[in-house]
Amino acid sequence: MLERTGVPTEEDLAKVIPPEERRKRGPYAVFECFQRIPCDPCYPACKAGAVKPFDDINDLPVVDLDKCNGCGACVAACPGLAVFVVDETFSETEALVKMPYEFLPLPEPGETVGCLDREGREVCSGRVVRTVKGKDKMATPVVWVAFPKASCHSVRHIALRRGVA
């Protein structure tokens, strides 16, 4: 499925979503990298040591979820836009997802956005909490979006609603 549509299967996703016990402890990185390609910028970006060293540059990232603090440095470093930080403890009703965003204009904190799934379908509305521009010209901006918890493992992009009545 992934090779034909670009959309991971439920089986693919089950391999990268942490167990519920870990998800209840705070933010964690989700690496939606499913193909072996030469890429490893997530490893040096992770100052917490949560991304394990690669034996081969084609290896898929492996995360030590006990070391992951949800900082999001890996999100900004990933050229494939395949890393997200999910915080299911953000509030009683909302999750927070830190996601890459490569479009201009960048959304503003407090802005209401459409929250899209991996196929581009809107699944809910969200609120931009913060926008973090990359520290260098190669880093991808990261947008922090809060939305209903039930969608935390399906929302992976946003649509701005500026000018929409």
Order of alpha helices (4+ residues) and beta strands (2+ residues): alpha-alpha-alpha-beta-alpha-alpha-beta-beta-beta-beta-beta-beta
